[in-house]
Amino acid sequence: MPTARMQQLLHLLESAPGDSFLLFALAKEYEKAGDEEQALAHYEQLRASDPGYVGLYYHLGKLLEKMDRSDDAKAAYDQGLETAKAAGDRHAWSELSAARMDMDY
């Protein structure tokens, strides 16, 4: 059952279907509500429509880890590292690098 916040985000998304921030926010709301499949679907939609959205990859990787999809999580972190490097986002690169290294231990 969608929360009031989800309904608001879904309504906003109808007006701006490709809005990266709205897709990300909706994915986070589904994740908070424990609906991992819907969260994943929205993260994947965001990755398909805006692969340069650096903030996506850390959260996508963490969700995939939680879903016991280690190989997919590593791939998400690796893609995020490349994206953060290309964007010159050192902070995101550092967070992604730490998350990726944690998976190897």
Biopython code that builds the backbone (N, CA, C, O; Angstrom):
import numpy as np
from Bio.PDB.StructureBuilder import StructureBuilder

atoms = [
    (1, "MET", "N", (0.847, -1.188, 0.000)),
    (1, "MET", "CA", (0.000, 0.000, 0.000)),
    (1, "MET", "C", (0.889, 1.247, 0.000)),
    (1, "MET", "O", (1.685, 1.446, 0.917)),
    (2, "PRO", "N", (0.751, 2.074, -1.022)),
    (2, "PRO", "CA", (1.585, 3.279, -1.095)),
    (2, "PRO", "C", (1.291, 4.250, 0.048)),
    (2, "PRO", "O", (0.138, 4.480, 0.412)),
    (3, "THR", "N", (2.347, 4.801, 0.593)),
    (3, "THR", "CA", (2.212, 5.821, 1.629)),
    (3, "THR", "C", (1.793, 7.135, 0.979)),
    (3, "THR", "O", (1.779, 7.255, -0.246)),
    (4, "ALA", "N", (1.454, 8.111, 1.803)),
    (4, "ALA", "CA", (1.081, 9.430, 1.287)),
    (4, "ALA", "C", (2.246, 10.045, 0.507)),
    (4, "ALA", "O", (2.048, 10.681, -0.528)),
    (5, "ARG", "N", (3.447, 9.847, 1.014)),
    (5, "ARG", "CA", (4.642, 10.385, 0.325)),
    (5, "ARG", "C", (4.826, 9.703, -1.033)),
    (5, "ARG", "O", (5.133, 10.365, -2.024)),
    (6, "MET", "N", (4.639, 8.388, -1.079)),
    (6, "MET", "CA", (4.743, 7.671, -2.355)),
    (6, "MET", "C", (3.705, 8.171, -3.345)),
    (6, "MET", "O", (4.008, 8.390, -4.518)),
    (7, "GLN", "N", (2.474, 8.352, -2.864)),
    (7, "GLN", "CA", (1.409, 8.834, -3.746)),
    (7, "GLN", "C", (1.746, 10.213, -4.295)),
    (7, "GLN", "O", (1.499, 10.498, -5.466)),
    (8, "GLN", "N", (2.307, 11.061, -3.453)),
    (8, "GLN", "CA", (2.708, 12.399, -3.891)),
    (8, "GLN", "C", (3.800, 12.298, -4.959)),
    (8, "GLN", "O", (3.741, 12.977, -5.984)),
    (9, "LEU", "N", (4.792, 11.448, -4.711)),
    (9, "LEU", "CA", (5.884, 11.283, -5.680)),
    (9, "LEU", "C", (5.372, 10.682, -6.989)),
    (9, "LEU", "O", (5.787, 11.104, -8.069)),
    (10, "LEU", "N", (4.479, 9.705, -6.899)),
    (10, "LEU", "CA", (3.905, 9.106, -8.104)),
    (10, "LEU", "C", (3.133, 10.143, -8.910)),
    (10, "LEU", "O", (3.205, 10.160, -10.139)),
    (11, "HIS", "N", (2.399, 11.000, -8.223)),
    (11, "HIS", "CA", (1.660, 12.066, -8.894)),
    (11, "HIS", "C", (2.626, 13.028, -9.607)),
    (11, "HIS", "O", (2.409, 13.404, -10.759)),
    (12, "LEU", "N", (3.681, 13.411, -8.906)),
    (12, "LEU", "CA", (4.673, 14.301, -9.512)),
    (12, "LEU", "C", (5.350, 13.638, -10.712)),
    (12, "LEU", "O", (5.652, 14.296, -11.707)),
    (13, "LEU", "N", (5.581, 12.340, -10.607)),
    (13, "LEU", "CA", (6.241, 11.601, -11.674)),
    (13, "LEU", "C", (5.374, 11.528, -12.924)),
    (13, "LEU", "O", (5.893, 11.440, -14.037)),
    (14, "GLU", "N", (4.060, 11.564, -12.747)),
    (14, "GLU", "CA", (3.162, 11.587, -13.906)),
    (14, "GLU", "C", (3.402, 12.828, -14.751)),
    (14, "GLU", "O", (3.322, 12.776, -15.978)),
    (15, "SER", "N", (3.697, 13.947, -14.092)),
    (15, "SER", "CA", (3.944, 15.202, -14.807)),
    (15, "SER", "C", (5.345, 15.266, -15.399)),
    (15, "SER", "O", (5.579, 15.949, -16.396)),
    (16, "ALA", "N", (6.265, 14.557, -14.781)),
    (16, "ALA", "CA", (7.667, 14.584, -15.225)),
    (16, "ALA", "C", (8.212, 13.165, -15.185)),
    (16, "ALA", "O", (9.009, 12.837, -14.306)),
    (17, "PRO", "N", (7.791, 12.307, -16.136)),
    (17, "PRO", "CA", (8.109, 10.874, -16.055)),
    (17, "PRO", "C", (9.603, 10.541, -16.041)),
    (17, "PRO", "O", (9.978, 9.488, -15.525)),
    (18, "GLY", "N", (10.434, 11.368, -16.569)),
    (18, "GLY", "CA", (11.858, 11.054, -16.600)),
    (18, "GLY", "C", (12.662, 11.761, -15.534)),
    (18, "GLY", "O", (13.892, 11.756, -15.594)),
    (19, "ASP", "N", (12.012, 12.365, -14.567)),
    (19, "ASP", "CA", (12.724, 13.143, -13.560)),
    (19, "ASP", "C", (13.558, 12.220, -12.665)),
    (19, "ASP", "O", (13.018, 11.406, -11.916)),
    (20, "SER", "N", (14.853, 12.360, -12.758)),
    (20, "SER", "CA", (15.780, 11.484, -12.036)),
    (20, "SER", "C", (15.614, 11.571, -10.531)),
    (20, "SER", "O", (15.620, 10.549, -9.844)),
    (21, "PHE", "N", (15.466, 12.784, -10.011)),
    (21, "PHE", "CA", (15.330, 12.928, -8.566)),
    (21, "PHE", "C", (14.056, 12.256, -8.067)),
    (21, "PHE", "O", (14.064, 11.611, -7.018)),
    (22, "LEU", "N", (12.972, 12.401, -8.805)),
    (22, "LEU", "CA", (11.709, 11.786, -8.389)),
    (22, "LEU", "C", (11.808, 10.260, -8.410)),
    (22, "LEU", "O", (11.312, 9.593, -7.503)),
    (23, "LEU", "N", (12.445, 9.712, -9.437)),
    (23, "LEU", "CA", (12.633, 8.255, -9.494)),
    (23, "LEU", "C", (13.467, 7.770, -8.315)),
    (23, "LEU", "O", (13.158, 6.752, -7.695)),
    (24, "PHE", "N", (14.522, 8.508, -8.017)),
    (24, "PHE", "CA", (15.387, 8.145, -6.898)),
    (24, "PHE", "C", (14.609, 8.226, -5.578)),
    (24, "PHE", "O", (14.670, 7.307, -4.761)),
    (25, "ALA", "N", (13.886, 9.320, -5.378)),
    (25, "ALA", "CA", (13.121, 9.508, -4.143)),
    (25, "ALA", "C", (12.064, 8.419, -3.987)),
    (25, "ALA", "O", (11.838, 7.927, -2.882)),
    (26, "LEU", "N", (11.426, 8.047, -5.070)),
    (26, "LEU", "CA", (10.414, 7.002, -5.019)),
    (26, "LEU", "C", (11.041, 5.648, -4.686)),
    (26, "LEU", "O", (10.487, 4.879, -3.901)),
    (27, "ALA", "N", (12.182, 5.366, -5.279)),
    (27, "ALA", "CA", (12.894, 4.122, -4.955)),
    (27, "ALA", "C", (13.225, 4.074, -3.469)),
    (27, "ALA", "O", (13.041, 3.039, -2.829)),
    (28, "LYS", "N", (13.710, 5.182, -2.913)),
    (28, "LYS", "CA", (14.039, 5.234, -1.484)),
    (28, "LYS", "C", (12.790, 5.032, -0.625)),
    (28, "LYS", "O", (12.856, 4.368, 0.410)),
    (29, "GLU", "N", (11.670, 5.588, -1.033)),
    (29, "GLU", "CA", (10.429, 5.422, -0.270)),
    (29, "GLU", "C", (9.983, 3.964, -0.271)),
    (29, "GLU", "O", (9.584, 3.433, 0.765)),
    (30, "TYR", "N", (10.050, 3.319, -1.431)),
    (30, "TYR", "CA", (9.692, 1.906, -1.491)),
    (30, "TYR", "C", (10.647, 1.073, -0.629)),
    (30, "TYR", "O", (10.234, 0.133, 0.050)),
    (31, "GLU", "N", (11.904, 1.432, -0.671)),
    (31, "GLU", "CA", (12.898, 0.719, 0.133)),
    (31, "GLU", "C", (12.575, 0.870, 1.622)),
    (31, "GLU", "O", (12.612, -0.104, 2.374)),
    (32, "LYS", "N", (12.261, 2.095, 2.037)),
    (32, "LYS", "CA", (11.904, 2.350, 3.437)),
    (32, "LYS", "C", (10.674, 1.543, 3.854)),
    (32, "LYS", "O", (10.576, 1.087, 4.993)),
    (33, "ALA", "N", (9.749, 1.375, 2.927)),
    (33, "ALA", "CA", (8.514, 0.645, 3.225)),
    (33, "ALA", "C", (8.709, -0.874, 3.174)),
    (33, "ALA", "O", (7.788, -1.635, 3.469)),
    (34, "GLY", "N", (9.919, -1.306, 2.796)),
    (34, "GLY", "CA", (10.205, -2.733, 2.747)),
    (34, "GLY", "C", (9.810, -3.412, 1.451)),
    (34, "GLY", "O", (9.838, -4.639, 1.364)),
    (35, "ASP", "N", (9.444, -2.635, 0.441)),
    (35, "ASP", "CA", (9.073, -3.192, -0.864)),
    (35, "ASP", "C", (10.317, -3.174, -1.762)),
    (35, "ASP", "O", (10.494, -2.283, -2.593)),
    (36, "GLU", "N", (11.162, -4.175, -1.570)),
    (36, "GLU", "CA", (12.445, -4.218, -2.276)),
    (36, "GLU", "C", (12.278, -4.327, -3.788)),
    (36, "GLU", "O", (13.050, -3.729, -4.537)),
    (37, "GLU", "N", (11.294, -5.074, -4.241)),
    (37, "GLU", "CA", (11.100, -5.251, -5.685)),
    (37, "GLU", "C", (10.726, -3.937, -6.362)),
    (37, "GLU", "O", (11.242, -3.622, -7.435)),
    (38, "GLN", "N", (9.827, -3.167, -5.739)),
    (38, "GLN", "CA", (9.459, -1.869, -6.321)),
    (38, "GLN", "C", (10.634, -0.892, -6.244)),
    (38, "GLN", "O", (10.861, -0.114, -7.171)),
    (39, "ALA", "N", (11.366, -0.934, -5.152)),
    (39, "ALA", "CA", (12.545, -0.069, -5.040)),
    (39, "ALA", "C", (13.528, -0.396, -6.150)),
    (39, "ALA", "O", (14.037, 0.497, -6.827)),
    (40, "LEU", "N", (13.791, -1.686, -6.330)),
    (40, "LEU", "CA", (14.718, -2.113, -7.370)),
    (40, "LEU", "C", (14.230, -1.695, -8.750)),
    (40, "LEU", "O", (15.019, -1.238, -9.577)),
    (41, "ALA", "N", (12.940, -1.849, -9.002)),
    (41, "ALA", "CA", (12.380, -1.468, -10.301)),
    (41, "ALA", "C", (12.600, 0.020, -10.583)),
    (41, "ALA", "O", (12.915, 0.397, -11.712)),
    (42, "HIS", "N", (12.438, 0.853, -9.574)),
    (42, "HIS", "CA", (12.628, 2.294, -9.777)),
    (42, "HIS", "C", (14.106, 2.659, -9.899)),
    (42, "HIS", "O", (14.462, 3.546, -10.675)),
    (43, "TYR", "N", (14.967, 1.984, -9.141)),
    (43, "TYR", "CA", (16.408, 2.212, -9.328)),
    (43, "TYR", "C", (16.825, 1.811, -10.742)),
    (43, "TYR", "O", (17.593, 2.521, -11.390)),
    (44, "GLU", "N", (16.325, 0.686, -11.212)),
    (44, "GLU", "CA", (16.689, 0.220, -12.558)),
    (44, "GLU", "C", (16.133, 1.153, -13.636)),
    (44, "GLU", "O", (16.780, 1.389, -14.657)),
    (45, "GLN", "N", (14.935, 1.677, -13.402)),
    (45, "GLN", "CA", (14.376, 2.642, -14.353)),
    (45, "GLN", "C", (15.252, 3.892, -14.403)),
    (45, "GLN", "O", (15.503, 4.444, -15.474)),
    (46, "LEU", "N", (15.708, 4.326, -13.241)),
    (46, "LEU", "CA", (16.600, 5.487, -13.171)),
    (46, "LEU", "C", (17.919, 5.188, -13.868)),
    (46, "LEU", "O", (18.428, 6.024, -14.614)),
    (47, "ARG", "N", (18.475, 4.013, -13.633)),
    (47, "ARG", "CA", (19.750, 3.664, -14.273)),
    (47, "ARG", "C", (19.606, 3.644, -15.793)),
    (47, "ARG", "O", (20.516, 4.062, -16.510)),
    (48, "ALA", "N", (18.469, 3.161, -16.282)),
    (48, "ALA", "CA", (18.240, 3.112, -17.730)),
    (48, "ALA", "C", (18.051, 4.506, -18.326)),
    (48, "ALA", "O", (18.528, 4.787, -19.425)),
    (49, "SER", "N", (17.357, 5.372, -17.599)),
    (49, "SER", "CA", (17.052, 6.695, -18.158)),
    (49, "SER", "C", (18.145, 7.730, -17.907)),
    (49, "SER", "O", (18.289, 8.678, -18.679)),
    (50, "ASP", "N", (18.915, 7.556, -16.836)),
    (50, "ASP", "CA", (19.945, 8.540, -16.488)),
    (50, "ASP", "C", (21.142, 7.834, -15.840)),
    (50, "ASP", "O", (21.353, 7.947, -14.632)),
    (51, "PRO", "N", (21.924, 7.105, -16.647)),
    (51, "PRO", "CA", (23.055, 6.349, -16.080)),
    (51, "PRO", "C", (24.122, 7.232, -15.439)),
    (51, "PRO", "O", (24.986, 6.725, -14.724)),
    (52, "GLY", "N", (24.081, 8.515, -15.676)),
    (52, "GLY", "CA", (25.042, 9.439, -15.076)),
    (52, "GLY", "C", (24.624, 9.949, -13.706)),
    (52, "GLY", "O", (25.332, 10.765, -13.115)),
    (53, "TYR", "N", (23.499, 9.490, -13.192)),
    (53, "TYR", "CA", (23.009, 9.916, -11.875)),
    (53, "TYR", "C", (23.834, 9.195, -10.807)),
    (53, "TYR", "O", (23.512, 8.077, -10.407)),
    (54, "VAL", "N", (24.887, 9.843, -10.361)),
    (54, "VAL", "CA", (25.903, 9.228, -9.512)),
    (54, "VAL", "C", (25.327, 8.679, -8.204)),
    (54, "VAL", "O", (25.735, 7.607, -7.757)),
    (55, "GLY", "N", (24.399, 9.389, -7.596)),
    (55, "GLY", "CA", (23.858, 8.986, -6.307)),
    (55, "GLY", "C", (23.109, 7.668, -6.319)),
    (55, "GLY", "O", (22.878, 7.077, -5.265)),
    (56, "LEU", "N", (22.736, 7.210, -7.471)),
    (56, "LEU", "CA", (21.986, 5.971, -7.625)),
    (56, "LEU", "C", (22.762, 4.735, -7.199)),
    (56, "LEU", "O", (22.208, 3.855, -6.542)),
    (57, "TYR", "N", (24.023, 4.659, -7.561)),
    (57, "TYR", "CA", (24.760, 3.400, -7.520)),
    (57, "TYR", "C", (25.035, 2.870, -6.115)),
    (57, "TYR", "O", (24.991, 1.660, -5.895)),
    (58, "TYR", "N", (25.310, 3.738, -5.185)),
    (58, "TYR", "CA", (25.544, 3.293, -3.809)),
    (58, "TYR", "C", (24.272, 2.647, -3.253)),
    (58, "TYR", "O", (24.316, 1.562, -2.673)),
    (59, "HIS", "N", (23.165, 3.317, -3.435)),
    (59, "HIS", "CA", (21.900, 2.821, -2.894)),
    (59, "HIS", "C", (21.423, 1.566, -3.614)),
    (59, "HIS", "O", (20.882, 0.651, -2.993)),
    (60, "LEU", "N", (21.625, 1.531, -4.905)),
    (60, "LEU", "CA", (21.284, 0.327, -5.671)),
    (60, "LEU", "C", (22.135, -0.849, -5.203)),
    (60, "LEU", "O", (21.619, -1.947, -4.996)),
    (61, "GLY", "N", (23.418, -0.624, -5.039)),
    (61, "GLY", "CA", (24.312, -1.685, -4.574)),
    (61, "GLY", "C", (23.915, -2.196, -3.199)),
    (61, "GLY", "O", (23.883, -3.405, -2.970)),
    (62, "LYS", "N", (23.612, -1.285, -2.285)),
    (62, "LYS", "CA", (23.207, -1.691, -0.932)),
    (62, "LYS", "C", (21.911, -2.504, -0.969)),
    (62, "LYS", "O", (21.779, -3.494, -0.248)),
    (63, "LEU", "N", (20.963, -2.094, -1.800)),
    (63, "LEU", "CA", (19.716, -2.849, -1.913)),
    (63, "LEU", "C", (19.982, -4.243, -2.467)),
    (63, "LEU", "O", (19.432, -5.227, -1.972)),
    (64, "LEU", "N", (20.814, -4.328, -3.482)),
    (64, "LEU", "CA", (21.135, -5.629, -4.068)),
    (64, "LEU", "C", (21.858, -6.522, -3.055)),
    (64, "LEU", "O", (21.622, -7.729, -3.010)),
    (65, "GLU", "N", (22.728, -5.934, -2.251)),
    (65, "GLU", "CA", (23.373, -6.714, -1.181)),
    (65, "GLU", "C", (22.316, -7.270, -0.230)),
    (65, "GLU", "O", (22.351, -8.446, 0.130)),
    (66, "LYS", "N", (21.387, -6.424, 0.170)),
    (66, "LYS", "CA", (20.323, -6.828, 1.096)),
    (66, "LYS", "C", (19.470, -7.948, 0.491)),
    (66, "LYS", "O", (18.934, -8.788, 1.213)),
    (67, "MET", "N", (19.353, -7.950, -0.829)),
    (67, "MET", "CA", (18.556, -8.958, -1.520)),
    (67, "MET", "C", (19.384, -10.217, -1.836)),
    (67, "MET", "O", (18.932, -11.097, -2.568)),
    (68, "ASP", "N", (20.598, -10.288, -1.275)),
    (68, "ASP", "CA", (21.517, -11.416, -1.504)),
    (68, "ASP", "C", (21.866, -11.602, -2.973)),
    (68, "ASP", "O", (21.943, -12.723, -3.475)),
    (69, "ARG", "N", (22.075, -10.484, -3.644)),
    (69, "ARG", "CA", (22.484, -10.506, -5.050)),
    (69, "ARG", "C", (23.870, -9.864, -5.155)),
    (69, "ARG", "O", (24.041, -8.788, -5.728)),
    (70, "SER", "N", (24.844, -10.560, -4.585)),
    (70, "SER", "CA", (26.201, -10.023, -4.451)),
    (70, "SER", "C", (26.832, -9.645, -5.781)),
    (70, "SER", "O", (27.418, -8.569, -5.901)),
    (71, "ASP", "N", (26.724, -10.508, -6.775)),
    (71, "ASP", "CA", (27.350, -10.204, -8.064)),
    (71, "ASP", "C", (26.747, -8.949, -8.688)),
    (71, "ASP", "O", (27.467, -8.125, -9.252)),
    (72, "ASP", "N", (25.429, -8.805, -8.588)),
    (72, "ASP", "CA", (24.770, -7.611, -9.123)),
    (72, "ASP", "C", (25.166, -6.371, -8.331)),
    (72, "ASP", "O", (25.334, -5.294, -8.904)),
    (73, "ALA", "N", (25.315, -6.517, -7.011)),
    (73, "ALA", "CA", (25.737, -5.388, -6.179)),
    (73, "ALA", "C", (27.135, -4.933, -6.569)),
    (73, "ALA", "O", (27.392, -3.737, -6.707)),
    (74, "LYS", "N", (28.040, -5.896, -6.746)),
    (74, "LYS", "CA", (29.407, -5.543, -7.156)),
    (74, "LYS", "C", (29.397, -4.835, -8.501)),
    (74, "LYS", "O", (30.120, -3.858, -8.695)),
    (75, "ALA", "N", (28.586, -5.318, -9.424)),
    (75, "ALA", "CA", (28.495, -4.687, -10.746)),
    (75, "ALA", "C", (27.948, -3.262, -10.624)),
    (75, "ALA", "O", (28.409, -2.359, -11.323)),
    (76, "ALA", "N", (26.979, -3.060, -9.748)),
    (76, "ALA", "CA", (26.431, -1.714, -9.542)),
    (76, "ALA", "C", (27.493, -0.782, -8.960)),
    (76, "ALA", "O", (27.641, 0.357, -9.402)),
    (77, "TYR", "N", (28.229, -1.278, -7.968)),
    (77, "TYR", "CA", (29.303, -0.462, -7.397)),
    (77, "TYR", "C", (30.368, -0.142, -8.450)),
    (77, "TYR", "O", (30.846, 0.990, -8.525)),
    (78, "ASP", "N", (30.736, -1.127, -9.252)),
    (78, "ASP", "CA", (31.749, -0.901, -10.289)),
    (78, "ASP", "C", (31.280, 0.136, -11.301)),
    (78, "ASP", "O", (32.045, 1.014, -11.699)),
    (79, "GLN", "N", (30.016, 0.031, -11.716)),
    (79, "GLN", "CA", (29.475, 1.014, -12.657)),
    (79, "GLN", "C", (29.436, 2.391, -11.991)),
    (79, "GLN", "O", (29.723, 3.406, -12.626)),
    (80, "GLY", "N", (29.081, 2.415, -10.717)),
    (80, "GLY", "CA", (29.063, 3.680, -9.988)),
    (80, "GLY", "C", (30.439, 4.302, -9.867)),
    (80, "GLY", "O", (30.585, 5.520, -9.971)),
    (81, "LEU", "N", (31.455, 3.469, -9.646)),
    (81, "LEU", "CA", (32.830, 3.985, -9.572)),
    (81, "LEU", "C", (33.230, 4.648, -10.882)),
    (81, "LEU", "O", (33.830, 5.723, -10.883)),
    (82, "GLU", "N", (32.898, 4.007, -11.991)),
    (82, "GLU", "CA", (33.206, 4.595, -13.305)),
    (82, "GLU", "C", (32.442, 5.899, -13.508)),
    (82, "GLU", "O", (32.994, 6.879, -14.009)),
    (83, "THR", "N", (31.181, 5.904, -13.121)),
    (83, "THR", "CA", (30.339, 7.085, -13.298)),
    (83, "THR", "C", (30.830, 8.234, -12.417)),
    (83, "THR", "O", (30.901, 9.375, -12.872)),
    (84, "ALA", "N", (31.167, 7.939, -11.160)),
    (84, "ALA", "CA", (31.663, 8.972, -10.250)),
    (84, "ALA", "C", (32.990, 9.539, -10.738)),
    (84, "ALA", "O", (33.227, 10.744, -10.661)),
    (85, "LYS", "N", (33.848, 8.660, -11.239)),
    (85, "LYS", "CA", (35.138, 9.113, -11.759)),
    (85, "LYS", "C", (34.935, 10.037, -12.949)),
    (85, "LYS", "O", (35.564, 11.091, -13.036)),
    (86, "ALA", "N", (34.058, 9.644, -13.865)),
    (86, "ALA", "CA", (33.788, 10.466, -15.052)),
    (86, "ALA", "C", (33.193, 11.817, -14.671)),
    (86, "ALA", "O", (33.438, 12.821, -15.340)),
    (87, "ALA", "N", (32.409, 11.838, -13.590)),
    (87, "ALA", "CA", (31.773, 13.075, -13.144)),
    (87, "ALA", "C", (32.698, 13.909, -12.251)),
    (87, "ALA", "O", (32.382, 15.054, -11.929)),
    (88, "GLY", "N", (33.834, 13.338, -11.853)),
    (88, "GLY", "CA", (34.742, 14.042, -10.953)),
    (88, "GLY", "C", (34.196, 14.155, -9.539)),
    (88, "GLY", "O", (34.559, 15.071, -8.801)),
    (89, "ASP", "N", (33.325, 13.227, -9.158)),
    (89, "ASP", "CA", (32.696, 13.246, -7.835)),
    (89, "ASP", "C", (33.512, 12.363, -6.889)),
    (89, "ASP", "O", (33.270, 11.161, -6.780)),
    (90, "ARG", "N", (34.465, 12.969, -6.219)),
    (90, "ARG", "CA", (35.377, 12.222, -5.346)),
    (90, "ARG", "C", (34.670, 11.634, -4.128)),
    (90, "ARG", "O", (34.993, 10.529, -3.691)),
    (91, "HIS", "N", (33.716, 12.364, -3.587)),
    (91, "HIS", "CA", (32.996, 11.881, -2.416)),
    (91, "HIS", "C", (32.228, 10.596, -2.754)),
    (91, "HIS", "O", (32.320, 9.605, -2.030)),
    (92, "ALA", "N", (31.483, 10.620, -3.843)),
    (92, "ALA", "CA", (30.728, 9.424, -4.255)),
    (92, "ALA", "C", (31.692, 8.289, -4.580)),
    (92, "ALA", "O", (31.440, 7.140, -4.219)),
    (93, "TRP", "N", (32.783, 8.600, -5.254)),
    (93, "TRP", "CA", (33.759, 7.565, -5.603)),
    (93, "TRP", "C", (34.295, 6.894, -4.337)),
    (93, "TRP", "O", (34.438, 5.673, -4.286)),
    (94, "SER", "N", (34.587, 7.702, -3.321)),
    (94, "SER", "CA", (35.112, 7.181, -2.061)),
    (94, "SER", "C", (34.096, 6.262, -1.381)),
    (94, "SER", "O", (34.456, 5.181, -0.915)),
    (95, "GLU", "N", (32.841, 6.681, -1.322)),
    (95, "GLU", "CA", (31.794, 5.856, -0.701)),
    (95, "GLU", "C", (31.597, 4.545, -1.468)),
    (95, "GLU", "O", (31.474, 3.478, -0.867)),
    (96, "LEU", "N", (31.570, 4.637, -2.785)),
    (96, "LEU", "CA", (31.394, 3.443, -3.617)),
    (96, "LEU", "C", (32.584, 2.504, -3.479)),
    (96, "LEU", "O", (32.423, 1.285, -3.423)),
    (97, "SER", "N", (33.765, 3.076, -3.426)),
    (97, "SER", "CA", (34.972, 2.272, -3.292)),
    (97, "SER", "C", (34.966, 1.506, -1.966)),
    (97, "SER", "O", (35.310, 0.325, -1.924)),
    (98, "ALA", "N", (34.577, 2.181, -0.894)),
    (98, "ALA", "CA", (34.516, 1.531, 0.417)),
    (98, "ALA", "C", (33.473, 0.421, 0.424)),
    (98, "ALA", "O", (33.717, -0.658, 0.963)),
    (99, "ALA", "N", (32.319, 0.679, -0.168)),
    (99, "ALA", "CA", (31.255, -0.335, -0.214)),
    (99, "ALA", "C", (31.706, -1.549, -1.026)),
    (99, "ALA", "O", (31.444, -2.695, -0.660)),
    (100, "ARG", "N", (32.382, -1.271, -2.124)),
    (100, "ARG", "CA", (32.854, -2.362, -2.992)),
    (100, "ARG", "C", (33.927, -3.188, -2.277)),
    (100, "ARG", "O", (33.910, -4.417, -2.348)),
    (101, "MET", "N", (34.850, -2.527, -1.597)),
    (101, "MET", "CA", (35.902, -3.236, -0.872)),
    (101, "MET", "C", (35.324, -4.065, 0.265)),
    (101, "MET", "O", (35.804, -5.168, 0.528)),
    (102, "ASP", "N", (34.306, -3.556, 0.942)),
    (102, "ASP", "CA", (33.653, -4.305, 2.014)),
    (102, "ASP", "C", (33.109, -5.637, 1.524)),
    (102, "ASP", "O", (33.041, -6.600, 2.288)),
    (103, "MET", "N", (32.730, -5.698, 0.285)),
    (103, "MET", "CA", (32.176, -6.932, -0.267)),
    (103, "MET", "C", (33.248, -7.990, -0.485)),
    (103, "MET", "O", (32.946, -9.181, -0.556)),
    (104, "ASP", "N", (34.474, -7.564, -0.590)),
    (104, "ASP", "CA", (35.573, -8.513, -0.827)),
    (104, "ASP", "C", (36.129, -9.103, 0.457)),
    (104, "ASP", "O", (37.002, -9.969, 0.410)),
    (105, "TYR", "N", (35.636, -8.646, 1.606)),
    (105, "TYR", "CA", (36.130, -9.159, 2.890)),
    (105, "TYR", "C", (35.138, -10.071, 3.531)),
    (105, "TYR", "O", (35.391, -10.592, 4.617)),
]
sb = StructureBuilder()
sb.init_structure("model")
sb.init_model(0)
sb.init_chain("A")
sb.init_seg("    ")
for serial, (resi, resn, name, xyz) in enumerate(atoms, 1):
    if name == "N":
        sb.init_residue(resn, " ", resi, " ")
    sb.init_atom(name, np.array(xyz, "f"), 0.0, 1.0, " ", f" {name:<3s}", serial, name[0])
structure = sb.get_structure()
